[in-house]
């Protein structure tokens, strides 16, 4: 397994994380547009105010299925 961890904002992370959440939660429980826009708004707001001295944002590129399914961008904020 190849795993790369980035700290702080990475270009494209807001859109990709929103997309992953939207696809997963739509398939799992049928969430739609209101959920997707909320994820995008809240994550974008977090990134806008992100301060590396007081906030934490870790992005992990999970490449275990990269060859067949593409890599997945994961995030955790604390």
HTML snippet that shows the backbone in 3Dmol.js (N, CA, C, O; Angstrom):
<script src="https://3Dmol.org/build/3Dmol-min.js"></script>
<div id="view" style="width:600px;height:400px;position:relative"></div>
<script>
const pdb = `
ATOM      1  N   UNK A   1       0.845  -1.178   0.000  1.00  0.00           N
ATOM      2  CA  UNK A   1       0.000   0.000   0.000  1.00  0.00           C
ATOM      3  C   UNK A   1       0.885   1.234   0.000  1.00  0.00           C
ATOM      4  O   UNK A   1       1.867   1.309   0.737  1.00  0.00           O
ATOM      5  N   UNK A   2       0.530   2.185  -0.823  1.00  0.00           N
ATOM      6  CA  UNK A   2       1.253   3.455  -0.873  1.00  0.00           C
ATOM      7  C   UNK A   2       0.387   4.510  -0.205  1.00  0.00           C
ATOM      8  O   UNK A   2      -0.772   4.690  -0.581  1.00  0.00           O
ATOM      9  N   UNK A   3       0.929   5.203   0.773  1.00  0.00           N
ATOM     10  CA  UNK A   3       0.196   6.237   1.484  1.00  0.00           C
ATOM     11  C   UNK A   3       1.072   7.467   1.590  1.00  0.00           C
ATOM     12  O   UNK A   3       2.218   7.391   2.035  1.00  0.00           O
ATOM     13  N   UNK A   4       0.528   8.598   1.179  1.00  0.00           N
ATOM     14  CA  UNK A   4       1.237   9.865   1.268  1.00  0.00           C
ATOM     15  C   UNK A   4       0.391  10.810   2.104  1.00  0.00           C
ATOM     16  O   UNK A   4      -0.786  11.005   1.802  1.00  0.00           O
ATOM     17  N   UNK A   5       0.962  11.401   3.149  1.00  0.00           N
ATOM     18  CA  UNK A   5       0.219  12.306   4.014  1.00  0.00           C
ATOM     19  C   UNK A   5       0.723  13.728   3.799  1.00  0.00           C
ATOM     20  O   UNK A   5       1.922  13.998   3.862  1.00  0.00           O
ATOM     21  N   UNK A   6      -0.217  14.625   3.546  1.00  0.00           N
ATOM     22  CA  UNK A   6       0.083  16.039   3.374  1.00  0.00           C
ATOM     23  C   UNK A   6      -0.563  16.795   4.529  1.00  0.00           C
ATOM     24  O   UNK A   6      -1.656  16.435   4.966  1.00  0.00           O
ATOM     25  N   UNK A   7       0.084  17.819   5.021  1.00  0.00           N
ATOM     26  CA  UNK A   7      -0.535  18.660   6.041  1.00  0.00           C
ATOM     27  C   UNK A   7      -0.957  19.966   5.402  1.00  0.00           C
ATOM     28  O   UNK A   7      -0.264  20.496   4.534  1.00  0.00           O
ATOM     29  N   UNK A   8      -2.103  20.487   5.835  1.00  0.00           N
ATOM     30  CA  UNK A   8      -2.605  21.732   5.290  1.00  0.00           C
ATOM     31  C   UNK A   8      -3.295  21.546   3.958  1.00  0.00           C
ATOM     32  O   UNK A   8      -3.474  20.425   3.482  1.00  0.00           O
ATOM     33  N   UNK A   9      -3.674  22.648   3.373  1.00  0.00           N
ATOM     34  CA  UNK A   9      -4.414  22.657   2.113  1.00  0.00           C
ATOM     35  C   UNK A   9      -3.595  22.080   0.972  1.00  0.00           C
ATOM     36  O   UNK A   9      -2.399  22.348   0.853  1.00  0.00           O
ATOM     37  N   UNK A  10      -4.237  21.299   0.148  1.00  0.00           N
ATOM     38  CA  UNK A  10      -3.658  20.772  -1.088  1.00  0.00           C
ATOM     39  C   UNK A  10      -4.618  21.148  -2.211  1.00  0.00           C
ATOM     40  O   UNK A  10      -5.814  20.890  -2.083  1.00  0.00           O
ATOM     41  N   UNK A  11      -4.146  21.750  -3.312  1.00  0.00           N
ATOM     42  CA  UNK A  11      -5.049  22.149  -4.388  1.00  0.00           C
ATOM     43  C   UNK A  11      -5.960  20.997  -4.830  1.00  0.00           C
ATOM     44  O   UNK A  11      -5.505  19.884  -5.089  1.00  0.00           O
ATOM     45  N   UNK A  12      -7.246  21.298  -4.905  1.00  0.00           N
ATOM     46  CA  UNK A  12      -8.235  20.319  -5.332  1.00  0.00           C
ATOM     47  C   UNK A  12      -8.872  19.530  -4.209  1.00  0.00           C
ATOM     48  O   UNK A  12      -9.832  18.796  -4.444  1.00  0.00           O
ATOM     49  N   UNK A  13      -8.359  19.664  -2.981  1.00  0.00           N
ATOM     50  CA  UNK A  13      -8.857  18.828  -1.884  1.00  0.00           C
ATOM     51  C   UNK A  13     -10.310  19.120  -1.529  1.00  0.00           C
ATOM     52  O   UNK A  13     -11.041  18.201  -1.161  1.00  0.00           O
ATOM     53  N   UNK A  14     -10.744  20.364  -1.627  1.00  0.00           N
ATOM     54  CA  UNK A  14     -12.128  20.697  -1.269  1.00  0.00           C
ATOM     55  C   UNK A  14     -13.100  19.994  -2.223  1.00  0.00           C
ATOM     56  O   UNK A  14     -14.064  19.367  -1.785  1.00  0.00           O
ATOM     57  N   UNK A  15     -12.841  20.104  -3.506  1.00  0.00           N
ATOM     58  CA  UNK A  15     -13.711  19.466  -4.493  1.00  0.00           C
ATOM     59  C   UNK A  15     -13.681  17.955  -4.416  1.00  0.00           C
ATOM     60  O   UNK A  15     -14.720  17.302  -4.508  1.00  0.00           O
ATOM     61  N   UNK A  16     -12.491  17.397  -4.246  1.00  0.00           N
ATOM     62  CA  UNK A  16     -12.364  15.928  -4.243  1.00  0.00           C
ATOM     63  C   UNK A  16     -13.011  15.323  -3.007  1.00  0.00           C
ATOM     64  O   UNK A  16     -13.710  14.315  -3.109  1.00  0.00           O
ATOM     65  N   UNK A  17     -12.792  15.919  -1.848  1.00  0.00           N
ATOM     66  CA  UNK A  17     -13.385  15.400  -0.616  1.00  0.00           C
ATOM     67  C   UNK A  17     -14.903  15.537  -0.672  1.00  0.00           C
ATOM     68  O   UNK A  17     -15.626  14.633  -0.254  1.00  0.00           O
ATOM     69  N   UNK A  18     -15.380  16.654  -1.182  1.00  0.00           N
ATOM     70  CA  UNK A  18     -16.825  16.834  -1.340  1.00  0.00           C
ATOM     71  C   UNK A  18     -17.388  15.756  -2.260  1.00  0.00           C
ATOM     72  O   UNK A  18     -18.423  15.159  -1.961  1.00  0.00           O
ATOM     73  N   UNK A  19     -16.719  15.510  -3.363  1.00  0.00           N
ATOM     74  CA  UNK A  19     -17.172  14.487  -4.318  1.00  0.00           C
ATOM     75  C   UNK A  19     -17.219  13.107  -3.668  1.00  0.00           C
ATOM     76  O   UNK A  19     -18.206  12.386  -3.813  1.00  0.00           O
ATOM     77  N   UNK A  20     -16.163  12.739  -2.958  1.00  0.00           N
ATOM     78  CA  UNK A  20     -16.129  11.425  -2.321  1.00  0.00           C
ATOM     79  C   UNK A  20     -17.243  11.273  -1.289  1.00  0.00           C
ATOM     80  O   UNK A  20     -17.915  10.242  -1.244  1.00  0.00           O
ATOM     81  N   UNK A  21     -17.437  12.292  -0.466  1.00  0.00           N
ATOM     82  CA  UNK A  21     -18.518  12.251   0.524  1.00  0.00           C
ATOM     83  C   UNK A  21     -19.880  12.118  -0.160  1.00  0.00           C
ATOM     84  O   UNK A  21     -20.716  11.315   0.254  1.00  0.00           O
ATOM     85  N   UNK A  22     -20.090  12.903  -1.200  1.00  0.00           N
ATOM     86  CA  UNK A  22     -21.379  12.907  -1.890  1.00  0.00           C
ATOM     87  C   UNK A  22     -21.686  11.547  -2.510  1.00  0.00           C
ATOM     88  O   UNK A  22     -22.793  11.029  -2.360  1.00  0.00           O
ATOM     89  N   UNK A  23     -20.711  10.971  -3.204  1.00  0.00           N
ATOM     90  CA  UNK A  23     -20.927   9.652  -3.824  1.00  0.00           C
ATOM     91  C   UNK A  23     -21.189   8.577  -2.769  1.00  0.00           C
ATOM     92  O   UNK A  23     -22.120   7.782  -2.899  1.00  0.00           O
ATOM     93  N   UNK A  24     -20.373   8.563  -1.742  1.00  0.00           N
ATOM     94  CA  UNK A  24     -20.495   7.530  -0.705  1.00  0.00           C
ATOM     95  C   UNK A  24     -21.843   7.629   0.017  1.00  0.00           C
ATOM     96  O   UNK A  24     -22.549   6.631   0.158  1.00  0.00           O
ATOM     97  N   UNK A  25     -22.190   8.816   0.464  1.00  0.00           N
ATOM     98  CA  UNK A  25     -23.422   8.985   1.253  1.00  0.00           C
ATOM     99  C   UNK A  25     -24.676   8.876   0.399  1.00  0.00           C
ATOM    100  O   UNK A  25     -25.730   8.494   0.907  1.00  0.00           O
ATOM    101  N   UNK A  26     -24.588   9.201  -0.878  1.00  0.00           N
ATOM    102  CA  UNK A  26     -25.735   9.004  -1.762  1.00  0.00           C
ATOM    103  C   UNK A  26     -25.993   7.512  -1.945  1.00  0.00           C
ATOM    104  O   UNK A  26     -27.135   7.059  -1.863  1.00  0.00           O
ATOM    105  N   UNK A  27     -24.936   6.754  -2.192  1.00  0.00           N
ATOM    106  CA  UNK A  27     -25.095   5.306  -2.370  1.00  0.00           C
ATOM    107  C   UNK A  27     -25.529   4.624  -1.074  1.00  0.00           C
ATOM    108  O   UNK A  27     -26.317   3.679  -1.103  1.00  0.00           O
ATOM    109  N   UNK A  28     -25.022   5.096   0.051  1.00  0.00           N
ATOM    110  CA  UNK A  28     -25.307   4.454   1.334  1.00  0.00           C
ATOM    111  C   UNK A  28     -26.713   4.752   1.840  1.00  0.00           C
ATOM    112  O   UNK A  28     -27.443   3.838   2.224  1.00  0.00           O
ATOM    113  N   UNK A  29     -27.096   6.036   1.841  1.00  0.00           N
ATOM    114  CA  UNK A  29     -28.378   6.419   2.454  1.00  0.00           C
ATOM    115  C   UNK A  29     -29.219   7.365   1.603  1.00  0.00           C
ATOM    116  O   UNK A  29     -30.262   7.834   2.059  1.00  0.00           O
ATOM    117  N   UNK A  30     -28.791   7.651   0.385  1.00  0.00           N
ATOM    118  CA  UNK A  30     -29.589   8.476  -0.505  1.00  0.00           C
ATOM    119  C   UNK A  30     -29.458   9.978  -0.322  1.00  0.00           C
ATOM    120  O   UNK A  30     -30.278  10.731  -0.847  1.00  0.00           O
ATOM    121  N   UNK A  31     -28.436  10.438   0.417  1.00  0.00           N
ATOM    122  CA  UNK A  31     -28.248  11.875   0.573  1.00  0.00           C
ATOM    123  C   UNK A  31     -28.025  12.507  -0.797  1.00  0.00           C
ATOM    124  O   UNK A  31     -27.441  11.884  -1.684  1.00  0.00           O
ATOM    125  N   UNK A  32     -28.487  13.737  -0.968  1.00  0.00           N
ATOM    126  CA  UNK A  32     -28.378  14.416  -2.250  1.00  0.00           C
ATOM    127  C   UNK A  32     -27.774  15.794  -2.136  1.00  0.00           C
ATOM    128  O   UNK A  32     -26.830  16.024  -1.381  1.00  0.00           O
ATOM    129  N   UNK A  33     -28.341  16.710  -2.907  1.00  0.00           N
ATOM    130  CA  UNK A  33     -27.803  18.058  -3.037  1.00  0.00           C
ATOM    131  C   UNK A  33     -27.619  18.796  -1.715  1.00  0.00           C
ATOM    132  O   UNK A  33     -26.560  19.389  -1.509  1.00  0.00           O
ATOM    133  N   UNK A  34     -28.608  18.790  -0.798  1.00  0.00           N
ATOM    134  CA  UNK A  34     -28.395  19.519   0.463  1.00  0.00           C
ATOM    135  C   UNK A  34     -27.171  19.026   1.237  1.00  0.00           C
ATOM    136  O   UNK A  34     -26.446  19.829   1.824  1.00  0.00           O
ATOM    137  N   UNK A  35     -26.940  17.720   1.241  1.00  0.00           N
ATOM    138  CA  UNK A  35     -25.777  17.165   1.938  1.00  0.00           C
ATOM    139  C   UNK A  35     -24.482  17.591   1.254  1.00  0.00           C
ATOM    140  O   UNK A  35     -23.535  18.025   1.911  1.00  0.00           O
ATOM    141  N   UNK A  36     -24.451  17.464  -0.065  1.00  0.00           N
ATOM    142  CA  UNK A  36     -23.227  17.810  -0.796  1.00  0.00           C
ATOM    143  C   UNK A  36     -22.857  19.274  -0.621  1.00  0.00           C
ATOM    144  O   UNK A  36     -21.687  19.599  -0.420  1.00  0.00           O
ATOM    145  N   UNK A  37     -23.850  20.166  -0.697  1.00  0.00           N
ATOM    146  CA  UNK A  37     -23.542  21.582  -0.541  1.00  0.00           C
ATOM    147  C   UNK A  37     -23.095  21.897   0.885  1.00  0.00           C
ATOM    148  O   UNK A  37     -22.255  22.772   1.092  1.00  0.00           O
ATOM    149  N   UNK A  38     -23.653  21.189   1.868  1.00  0.00           N
ATOM    150  CA  UNK A  38     -23.217  21.405   3.252  1.00  0.00           C
ATOM    151  C   UNK A  38     -21.772  20.975   3.454  1.00  0.00           C
ATOM    152  O   UNK A  38     -20.990  21.693   4.076  1.00  0.00           O
ATOM    153  N   UNK A  39     -21.411  19.797   2.926  1.00  0.00           N
ATOM    154  CA  UNK A  39     -20.020  19.332   3.040  1.00  0.00           C
ATOM    155  C   UNK A  39     -19.082  20.338   2.386  1.00  0.00           C
ATOM    156  O   UNK A  39     -18.063  20.708   2.969  1.00  0.00           O
ATOM    157  N   UNK A  40     -19.419  20.778   1.186  1.00  0.00           N
ATOM    158  CA  UNK A  40     -18.563  21.731   0.465  1.00  0.00           C
ATOM    159  C   UNK A  40     -18.422  23.037   1.230  1.00  0.00           C
ATOM    160  O   UNK A  40     -17.321  23.569   1.370  1.00  0.00           O
ATOM    161  N   UNK A  41     -19.547  23.553   1.725  1.00  0.00           N
ATOM    162  CA  UNK A  41     -19.533  24.827   2.465  1.00  0.00           C
ATOM    163  C   UNK A  41     -18.689  24.728   3.727  1.00  0.00           C
ATOM    164  O   UNK A  41     -17.836  25.576   3.985  1.00  0.00           O
ATOM    165  N   UNK A  42     -18.941  23.662   4.525  1.00  0.00           N
ATOM    166  CA  UNK A  42     -18.250  23.548   5.807  1.00  0.00           C
ATOM    167  C   UNK A  42     -16.757  23.272   5.639  1.00  0.00           C
ATOM    168  O   UNK A  42     -15.937  23.821   6.375  1.00  0.00           O
ATOM    169  N   UNK A  43     -16.403  22.426   4.679  1.00  0.00           N
ATOM    170  CA  UNK A  43     -14.978  22.146   4.477  1.00  0.00           C
ATOM    171  C   UNK A  43     -14.266  23.355   3.889  1.00  0.00           C
ATOM    172  O   UNK A  43     -13.132  23.652   4.266  1.00  0.00           O
ATOM    173  N   UNK A  44     -14.929  24.065   2.956  1.00  0.00           N
ATOM    174  CA  UNK A  44     -14.331  25.278   2.391  1.00  0.00           C
ATOM    175  C   UNK A  44     -14.150  26.340   3.468  1.00  0.00           C
ATOM    176  O   UNK A  44     -13.130  27.030   3.492  1.00  0.00           O
ATOM    177  N   UNK A  45     -15.131  26.478   4.359  1.00  0.00           N
ATOM    178  CA  UNK A  45     -15.014  27.452   5.452  1.00  0.00           C
ATOM    179  C   UNK A  45     -13.850  27.095   6.367  1.00  0.00           C
ATOM    180  O   UNK A  45     -13.102  27.969   6.804  1.00  0.00           O
ATOM    181  N   UNK A  46     -13.704  25.804   6.653  1.00  0.00           N
ATOM    182  CA  UNK A  46     -12.575  25.377   7.478  1.00  0.00           C
ATOM    183  C   UNK A  46     -11.249  25.724   6.784  1.00  0.00           C
ATOM    184  O   UNK A  46     -10.340  26.265   7.415  1.00  0.00           O
ATOM    185  N   UNK A  47     -11.144  25.416   5.503  1.00  0.00           N
ATOM    186  CA  UNK A  47      -9.903  25.709   4.770  1.00  0.00           C
ATOM    187  C   UNK A  47      -9.634  27.209   4.709  1.00  0.00           C
ATOM    188  O   UNK A  47      -8.480  27.633   4.779  1.00  0.00           O
ATOM    189  N   UNK A  48     -10.690  28.018   4.580  1.00  0.00           N
ATOM    190  CA  UNK A  48     -10.535  29.474   4.550  1.00  0.00           C
ATOM    191  C   UNK A  48      -9.925  30.011   5.846  1.00  0.00           C
ATOM    192  O   UNK A  48      -9.100  30.924   5.815  1.00  0.00           O
ATOM    193  N   UNK A  49     -10.325  29.453   6.965  1.00  0.00           N
ATOM    194  CA  UNK A  49      -9.852  29.961   8.250  1.00  0.00           C
ATOM    195  C   UNK A  49      -8.688  29.141   8.820  1.00  0.00           C
ATOM    196  O   UNK A  49      -8.215  29.422   9.921  1.00  0.00           O
ATOM    197  N   UNK A  50      -8.234  28.148   8.087  1.00  0.00           N
ATOM    198  CA  UNK A  50      -7.174  27.259   8.562  1.00  0.00           C
ATOM    199  C   UNK A  50      -5.927  28.036   8.972  1.00  0.00           C
ATOM    200  O   UNK A  50      -5.411  28.855   8.211  1.00  0.00           O
ATOM    201  N   UNK A  51      -5.462  27.773  10.159  1.00  0.00           N
ATOM    202  CA  UNK A  51      -4.238  28.374  10.680  1.00  0.00           C
ATOM    203  C   UNK A  51      -3.365  27.232  11.196  1.00  0.00           C
ATOM    204  O   UNK A  51      -3.732  26.576  12.171  1.00  0.00           O
ATOM    205  N   UNK A  52      -2.224  26.982  10.568  1.00  0.00           N
ATOM    206  CA  UNK A  52      -1.396  25.846  10.967  1.00  0.00           C
ATOM    207  C   UNK A  52      -0.884  25.929  12.406  1.00  0.00           C
ATOM    208  O   UNK A  52      -0.429  24.927  12.959  1.00  0.00           O
ATOM    209  N   UNK A  53      -0.954  27.109  13.013  1.00  0.00           N
ATOM    210  CA  UNK A  53      -0.508  27.240  14.401  1.00  0.00           C
ATOM    211  C   UNK A  53      -1.568  26.760  15.396  1.00  0.00           C
ATOM    212  O   UNK A  53      -1.239  26.370  16.516  1.00  0.00           O
ATOM    213  N   UNK A  54      -2.831  26.790  14.988  1.00  0.00           N
ATOM    214  CA  UNK A  54      -3.910  26.407  15.916  1.00  0.00           C
ATOM    215  C   UNK A  54      -4.804  25.290  15.394  1.00  0.00           C
ATOM    216  O   UNK A  54      -5.548  24.691  16.171  1.00  0.00           O
ATOM    217  N   UNK A  55      -4.750  24.999  14.104  1.00  0.00           N
ATOM    218  CA  UNK A  55      -5.611  23.981  13.503  1.00  0.00           C
ATOM    219  C   UNK A  55      -4.772  22.839  12.957  1.00  0.00           C
ATOM    220  O   UNK A  55      -3.563  22.966  12.760  1.00  0.00           O
ATOM    221  N   UNK A  56      -5.434  21.740  12.721  1.00  0.00           N
ATOM    222  CA  UNK A  56      -4.783  20.604  12.089  1.00  0.00           C
ATOM    223  C   UNK A  56      -5.607  20.123  10.916  1.00  0.00           C
ATOM    224  O   UNK A  56      -6.825  19.985  11.025  1.00  0.00           O
ATOM    225  N   UNK A  57      -4.966  19.871   9.815  1.00  0.00           N
ATOM    226  CA  UNK A  57      -5.614  19.287   8.642  1.00  0.00           C
ATOM    227  C   UNK A  57      -4.621  18.318   8.025  1.00  0.00           C
ATOM    228  O   UNK A  57      -3.532  18.703   7.600  1.00  0.00           O
ATOM    229  N   UNK A  58      -5.015  17.059   7.986  1.00  0.00           N
ATOM    230  CA  UNK A  58      -4.155  16.027   7.419  1.00  0.00           C
ATOM    231  C   UNK A  58      -4.888  15.369   6.276  1.00  0.00           C
ATOM    232  O   UNK A  58      -6.012  14.896   6.443  1.00  0.00           O
ATOM    233  N   UNK A  59      -4.268  15.337   5.125  1.00  0.00           N
ATOM    234  CA  UNK A  59      -4.841  14.718   3.945  1.00  0.00           C
ATOM    235  C   UNK A  59      -4.003  13.499   3.605  1.00  0.00           C
ATOM    236  O   UNK A  59      -2.781  13.581   3.482  1.00  0.00           O
ATOM    237  N   UNK A  60      -4.665  12.390   3.459  1.00  0.00           N
ATOM    238  CA  UNK A  60      -3.965  11.148   3.124  1.00  0.00           C
ATOM    239  C   UNK A  60      -4.421  10.682   1.755  1.00  0.00           C
ATOM    240  O   UNK A  60      -5.620  10.597   1.486  1.00  0.00           O
ATOM    241  N   UNK A  61      -3.475  10.387   0.904  1.00  0.00           N
ATOM    242  CA  UNK A  61      -3.779   9.811  -0.388  1.00  0.00           C
ATOM    243  C   UNK A  61      -3.667   8.301  -0.223  1.00  0.00           C
ATOM    244  O   UNK A  61      -2.577   7.754  -0.051  1.00  0.00           O
ATOM    245  N   UNK A  62      -4.818   7.644  -0.278  1.00  0.00           N
ATOM    246  CA  UNK A  62      -4.888   6.193  -0.094  1.00  0.00           C
ATOM    247  C   UNK A  62      -4.805   5.542  -1.463  1.00  0.00           C
ATOM    248  O   UNK A  62      -5.758   5.600  -2.240  1.00  0.00           O
ATOM    249  N   UNK A  63      -3.680   4.928  -1.760  1.00  0.00           N
ATOM    250  CA  UNK A  63      -3.454   4.373  -3.085  1.00  0.00           C
ATOM    251  C   UNK A  63      -3.581   2.872  -3.180  1.00  0.00           C
ATOM    252  O   UNK A  63      -3.086   2.277  -4.137  1.00  0.00           O
ATOM    253  N   UNK A  64      -4.237   2.231  -2.203  1.00  0.00           N
ATOM    254  CA  UNK A  64      -4.313   0.771  -2.208  1.00  0.00           C
ATOM    255  C   UNK A  64      -5.008   0.222  -3.455  1.00  0.00           C
ATOM    256  O   UNK A  64      -4.636  -0.842  -3.950  1.00  0.00           O
ATOM    257  N   UNK A  65      -6.008   0.935  -3.962  1.00  0.00           N
ATOM    258  CA  UNK A  65      -6.723   0.484  -5.158  1.00  0.00           C
ATOM    259  C   UNK A  65      -6.499   1.431  -6.338  1.00  0.00           C
ATOM    260  O   UNK A  65      -7.324   1.502  -7.248  1.00  0.00           O
ATOM    261  N   UNK A  66      -5.405   2.138  -6.316  1.00  0.00           N
ATOM    262  CA  UNK A  66      -5.159   3.174  -7.325  1.00  0.00           C
ATOM    263  C   UNK A  66      -5.166   2.612  -8.749  1.00  0.00           C
ATOM    264  O   UNK A  66      -5.688   3.254  -9.660  1.00  0.00           O
ATOM    265  N   UNK A  67      -4.603   1.443  -8.949  1.00  0.00           N
ATOM    266  CA  UNK A  67      -4.516   0.887 -10.303  1.00  0.00           C
ATOM    267  C   UNK A  67      -5.885   0.556 -10.880  1.00  0.00           C
ATOM    268  O   UNK A  67      -6.110   0.734 -12.077  1.00  0.00           O
ATOM    269  N   UNK A  68      -6.795   0.080 -10.052  1.00  0.00           N
ATOM    270  CA  UNK A  68      -8.097  -0.341 -10.574  1.00  0.00           C
ATOM    271  C   UNK A  68      -9.215   0.675 -10.333  1.00  0.00           C
ATOM    272  O   UNK A  68     -10.146   0.763 -11.133  1.00  0.00           O
ATOM    273  N   UNK A  69      -9.138   1.441  -9.246  1.00  0.00           N
ATOM    274  CA  UNK A  69     -10.239   2.325  -8.885  1.00  0.00           C
ATOM    275  C   UNK A  69      -9.826   3.782  -8.711  1.00  0.00           C
ATOM    276  O   UNK A  69     -10.680   4.643  -8.501  1.00  0.00           O
ATOM    277  N   UNK A  70      -8.550   4.065  -8.795  1.00  0.00           N
ATOM    278  CA  UNK A  70      -8.059   5.415  -8.537  1.00  0.00           C
ATOM    279  C   UNK A  70      -7.761   5.578  -7.057  1.00  0.00           C
ATOM    280  O   UNK A  70      -8.220   4.790  -6.230  1.00  0.00           O
ATOM    281  N   UNK A  71      -7.001   6.590  -6.734  1.00  0.00           N
ATOM    282  CA  UNK A  71      -6.644   6.861  -5.343  1.00  0.00           C
ATOM    283  C   UNK A  71      -7.771   7.618  -4.660  1.00  0.00           C
ATOM    284  O   UNK A  71      -8.582   8.266  -5.323  1.00  0.00           O
ATOM    285  N   UNK A  72      -7.822   7.537  -3.354  1.00  0.00           N
ATOM    286  CA  UNK A  72      -8.824   8.235  -2.569  1.00  0.00           C
ATOM    287  C   UNK A  72      -8.134   9.261  -1.678  1.00  0.00           C
ATOM    288  O   UNK A  72      -7.119   8.971  -1.045  1.00  0.00           O
ATOM    289  N   UNK A  73      -8.693  10.447  -1.641  1.00  0.00           N
ATOM    290  CA  UNK A  73      -8.192  11.510  -0.778  1.00  0.00           C
ATOM    291  C   UNK A  73      -9.027  11.514   0.488  1.00  0.00           C
ATOM    292  O   UNK A  73     -10.244  11.688   0.430  1.00  0.00           O
ATOM    293  N   UNK A  74      -8.388  11.326   1.626  1.00  0.00           N
ATOM    294  CA  UNK A  74      -9.071  11.289   2.917  1.00  0.00           C
ATOM    295  C   UNK A  74      -8.661  12.506   3.714  1.00  0.00           C
ATOM    296  O   UNK A  74      -7.581  13.052   3.488  1.00  0.00           O
ATOM    297  N   UNK A  75      -9.502  12.951   4.651  1.00  0.00           N
ATOM    298  CA  UNK A  75      -9.117  14.089   5.479  1.00  0.00           C
ATOM    299  C   UNK A  75      -9.590  13.905   6.893  1.00  0.00           C
ATOM    300  O   UNK A  75     -10.571  13.215   7.169  1.00  0.00           O
ATOM    301  N   UNK A  76      -8.867  14.538   7.775  1.00  0.00           N
ATOM    302  CA  UNK A  76      -9.186  14.553   9.191  1.00  0.00           C
ATOM    303  C   UNK A  76      -8.835  15.943   9.693  1.00  0.00           C
ATOM    304  O   UNK A  76      -7.743  16.447   9.431  1.00  0.00           O
ATOM    305  N   UNK A  77      -9.752  16.554  10.405  1.00  0.00           N
ATOM    306  CA  UNK A  77      -9.404  17.840  11.020  1.00  0.00           C
ATOM    307  C   UNK A  77      -9.614  17.716  12.509  1.00  0.00           C
ATOM    308  O   UNK A  77     -10.493  16.990  12.975  1.00  0.00           O
ATOM    309  N   UNK A  78      -8.817  18.414  13.226  1.00  0.00           N
ATOM    310  CA  UNK A  78      -8.822  18.327  14.683  1.00  0.00           C
ATOM    311  C   UNK A  78      -8.892  19.713  15.259  1.00  0.00           C
ATOM    312  O   UNK A  78      -8.907  19.875  16.479  1.00  0.00           O
TER     313      UNK A  78
END
`;
const viewer = $3Dmol.createViewer("view");
viewer.addModel(pdb, "pdb");
viewer.setStyle({}, {cartoon: {color: "spectrum"}});
viewer.zoomTo();
viewer.render();
</script>
